[in-house]
Amino acid sequence: MQAFETIEVDSLKVACDGGRGPLGHPRVFLNMGDKHQVECPYCSRLYVLKAGAKVSGGH
């Protein structure tokens, strides 16, 4: 299945709420891990780490 929407981000950790205000979904925090991408289990948005983004090992 193809992702609903692909969003490029600068961080390995992202928060997704569906982006539709009251029509969205509960906010979930997602960690990309080693794949450098993660799909939201609620809305199927695909978050992808931008090429050249600096990845830190901090908190």
C-alpha distance (Angstrom), angle and dihedral (degrees) to the residues before:
residue distance angle dihedral
M1 . . .
Q2 3.79 . .
A3 3.82 119.3 .
F4 3.82 117.4 -101.6
E5 3.80 93.0 -129.8
T6 3.82 134.5 -6.9
I7 3.80 118.1 -137.7
E8 3.81 123.3 -172.5
V9 3.82 114.1 -144.1
D10 3.82 138.5 -179.6
S11 3.81 97.6 -134.9
L12 3.81 136.4 63.2
K13 3.83 89.3 -135.3
V14 3.79 119.8 63.9
A15 3.81 137.7 172.4
C16 3.80 120.9 -141.0
D17 3.80 127.6 -169.1
G18 3.78 99.3 165.4
G19 3.80 91.8 -99.0
R20 3.80 96.1 -113.9
G21 3.79 102.0 100.7
P22 3.80 109.0 -133.4
L23 3.82 90.2 2.4
G24 3.82 92.6 57.8
H25 3.80 126.5 81.9
P26 3.82 136.7 -101.8
R27 3.81 111.9 -62.8
V28 3.78 111.4 -99.0
F29 3.79 127.5 -172.4
L30 3.79 114.6 -137.8
N31 3.81 130.7 -166.5
M32 3.81 118.4 -152.6
G33 3.79 95.8 -156.5
D34 3.81 117.8 -175.4
K35 3.81 94.7 -28.0
H36 3.84 92.2 69.2
Q37 3.80 89.4 -140.0
V38 3.79 137.0 73.3
E39 3.80 135.3 -177.5
C40 3.81 121.9 -138.8
P41 3.82 109.2 -118.1
Y42 3.83 91.2 -145.5
C43 3.81 105.9 46.0
S44 3.83 103.8 11.9
R45 3.81 93.9 -123.5
L46 3.78 109.1 158.2
Y47 3.80 116.0 -138.6
V48 3.82 114.1 -159.2
L49 3.79 127.7 -174.6
K50 3.81 110.6 -115.4
A51 3.80 116.1 -112.6
G52 3.79 109.4 -97.4
A53 3.81 94.7 16.9
K54 3.81 113.8 151.1
V55 3.80 110.5 -117.5
S56 3.80 115.1 -157.4
G57 3.77 127.8 -167.1
G58 3.82 94.0 -141.1
H59 3.79 129.4 110.1
